[in-house]
Amino acid sequence: MKIYPVVAGDLSGTMDRTVFYKVEDRCLGRKKAQYVARALSEMEQKQRLMFGFMTKLGRSLKFALRTSLPKRPKYLSATNYFTRLNIKLCEVADLKSKEVTFDFENAVFAVGGMAIPTVEMTYEEAGRQISFSVTSGVDREFPGNLGSDRVYVILLESVLLQAYAVELCTRGDGKIVSETLPQQWNKENVHVYAFATDESGKETSPSYHLTFA
């Protein structure tokens, strides 16, 4: 970076990538550095596509992840923590067409040491309803498996990238709950994940992917 005196006298501001300023009654000029854009490597292009997809997916899950990921590193948001947990499931199938794939069946939405809830689901085509059957299961000798634990599911439409969480019941209730799919959703693109939290919502079980019975 070169600094040189300006013969023309008092000048200030920027002109033709040169910044003019005064120091001790002297008018100086400083040339701005010129940055030349370089082409991204194939790996960099893939990484940009993958993180772009994960950002979109994370945004759709923002509110659901606040429930499923209550504990995370202080410097990470819930969506950034979700990306860290799942980035390896994301791949660029075709760089030219910018096609990105994601392994939704193995996606991680909750981590923790609590017991996994027992949830089964069926689908009724006529009413576009998913029925969730929660099996009552309480073992007071098993930490994180109490009747007051809350059982949740996250519903995700993988093409529209829309999602929301539903609290079904407590672990001790063991009942059937129905949820009507949004009209724009295609059942074939719907993925459902179950997990449990303690009564305070601070501890969680691992999540797992449900399949239709």
C-alpha positions, -999 to +999 in steps of 0.1 A: +000+000+000+016+032-011+011+066+006+023+097-013+019+135-009-007+152-031+005+182-051-029+195-060-035+208-024-064+202-001-084+172-011-105+147+009-127+117+002-122+090-024-115+093-061-105+065-085-097+040-057-075+067-040-084+079-005-073+115+002-068+128+038-048+154+057-021+148+083-004+178+100-015+202+072-002+178+046-026+163+020-018+126+014-033+100-009-035+063-002-044+038-030-069+012-021-059-024-025-075-041-055-090-075-049-092-098-078-120-124-075-108-160-081-128-189-093-140-213-066-126-248-066-149-278-071-147-286-034-155-250-024-185-250-048-198-282-032-194-268+003-212-237-006-242-257-020-242-280+010-242-252+036-267-233+016-291-263+017-285-268+054-292-232+061-326-234+043-334-266+061-324-252+094-345-221+089-376-243+084-368-262+116-359-231+137-389-233+161-389-271+163-352-272+171-356-249+201-376-278+217-355-307+204-321-292+210-324-272+242-287-279+251-260-268+227-227-250+227-232-214+238-217-200+206-241-220+183-277-214+175-301-243+174-300-243+136-262-241+135-260-270+160-284-290+138-261-283+108-231-295+127-249-327+137-261-335+102-238-319+076-223-353+068-257-365+056-257-338+029-241-345-005-239-327-039-253-352-064-246-331-095-225-300-093-236-287-127-273-288-119-266-278-083-285-308-071-281-315-033-293-347-016-299-352+022-304-385+041-336-376+059-340-410+074-309-408+095-312-371+104-305-362+140-330-338+156-324-345+193-295-358+214-296-368+251-295-396+276-333-400+282-352-431+271-366-431+236-404-430+236-423-458+218-444-441+191-462-458+161-480-440+133-506-447+107-520-426+078-556-421+067-557-410+031-593-397+032-587-372+059-550-367+053-545-376+090-515-391+107-525-410+139-497-413+165-500-441+191-478-436+222-472-466+243-472-459+280-439-469+295-425-458+328-395-473+346-386-454+378-353-472+380-343-459+346-332-422+347-351-401+322-380-424+318-408-409+340-445-405+334-442-367+333-418-368+304-432-351+273-434-369+239-430-349+207-429-355+170-414-332+143-431-333+109-410-322+079-420-318+043-386-325+025-394-308-008-411-276+005-387-276+034-415-268+059-416-283+094-432-280+128-432-299+162-463-314+179-465-323+216-484-356+217-488-364+254-468-373+285-449-406+286-473-419+312-505-411+292-501-436+264-528-424+241-536-418+204-532-384+189-542-374+153-526-346+132-539-334+098-513-326+072-512-291+057-530-290+024-498-282+004-479-311+018-473-343-002-475-373+021-447-390+001-424-362+011-432-362+048-407-374+074-416-378+110-392-379+140-400-387+176-382-378+208-390-370+245-380-342+269-383-341+307-410-320+323-387-289+323-378-293+286-341-291+295-332-328+289-340-349+258-339-384+244-323-391+211-346-387+181-355-414+156-372-416+122-407-431+122-422-452+094-459-457+086-474-489+099 
